[in-house]
Amino acid sequence: MMAISLVTYPPQGAHVVLEIVAAVGFSKDGIFRAPDLGIAMQACRAGLRLRAQELGADMVADCQFHVNFGSKAVNVTGFGTAIRITSSSVEGNHG
């Protein structure tokens, strides 16, 4: 199975909208490290991909992310539209 793409733009080819999906990723401070935005973002993206995969989607389009920096943690909330591609003429970056 090909990796599920997360993109900030709408799909270019024929598609079916399945559902709006959302995920939250976080990173909190620890004994030897500060909160890490990269870790929180990676967890959020993984959550979006997992939810899309559960729905049988090929991609999550129109993704948006909100970052909340706290004193001891960083949270990333992401959401987008789970899409199933119905044509083979889709172009673009699928990563």
C-alpha positions in Angstrom: 0.0 0.0 0.0 1.3 3.4 -0.9 1.8 6.0 1.9 -1.1 8.3 2.5 -0.3 11.8 1.3 -1.0 14.8 3.5 -1.3 17.9 1.4 -2.4 21.5 1.9 -4.2 21.8 -1.4 -7.3 20.2 -2.9 -7.0 17.0 -5.0 -6.5 17.6 -8.8 -8.4 14.6 -10.2 -11.7 12.9 -9.7 -12.2 11.9 -6.0 -14.7 11.1 -3.3 -14.8 12.9 0.0 -14.9 10.4 2.8 -14.8 12.4 6.0 -13.1 15.2 7.9 -10.3 13.8 10.0 -8.3 15.3 12.9 -5.4 14.3 15.1 -3.4 15.8 18.0 0.3 15.3 18.6 2.2 16.6 21.6 5.6 16.7 23.1 6.2 17.6 26.8 9.3 18.5 28.7 11.3 15.8 30.4 14.3 15.5 32.6 16.8 15.9 29.8 14.8 17.6 27.0 12.5 20.5 26.3 9.2 20.1 24.3 10.0 19.4 20.7 7.8 20.8 17.9 9.1 18.2 15.5 8.0 15.3 17.7 4.6 16.8 18.1 4.2 17.5 14.4 5.3 13.9 13.5 2.8 12.4 16.0 0.0 14.6 14.5 0.8 13.6 10.9 0.9 9.9 11.9 -2.5 10.3 13.5 -4.0 11.9 10.4 -2.5 9.1 8.2 -3.8 6.4 10.6 -7.4 7.8 10.6 -7.3 8.2 6.8 -6.1 4.6 6.4 -8.9 3.3 8.6 -11.4 5.0 6.3 -9.7 3.6 3.1 -8.5 7.0 1.9 -5.7 7.7 -0.5 -4.8 11.1 0.9 -5.8 13.8 3.3 -6.3 17.1 1.4 -6.5 20.7 2.6 -4.6 19.9 5.8 -4.3 22.7 8.3 -2.3 22.7 11.5 -2.5 24.7 14.7 0.4 24.8 17.1 0.0 25.7 20.8 3.2 26.3 22.7 2.9 26.0 26.5 5.5 26.3 29.2 6.0 22.6 29.5 4.5 21.1 26.3 3.8 21.8 22.7 0.6 20.5 21.0 -0.1 20.3 17.3 -3.7 19.9 16.2 -4.2 18.9 12.5 -7.3 18.3 10.4 -8.1 17.8 6.8 -10.4 16.0 4.4 -9.9 12.2 3.8 -10.1 11.6 0.1 -10.4 8.5 -2.1 -9.0 9.0 -5.6 -11.3 7.7 -8.3 -9.2 8.6 -11.4 -5.6 7.8 -12.3 -4.9 11.4 -13.6 -3.9 12.8 -10.2 -0.6 14.7 -10.3 1.5 16.1 -7.6 3.7 15.2 -4.7 2.5 12.2 -2.8 4.7 12.3 0.2 
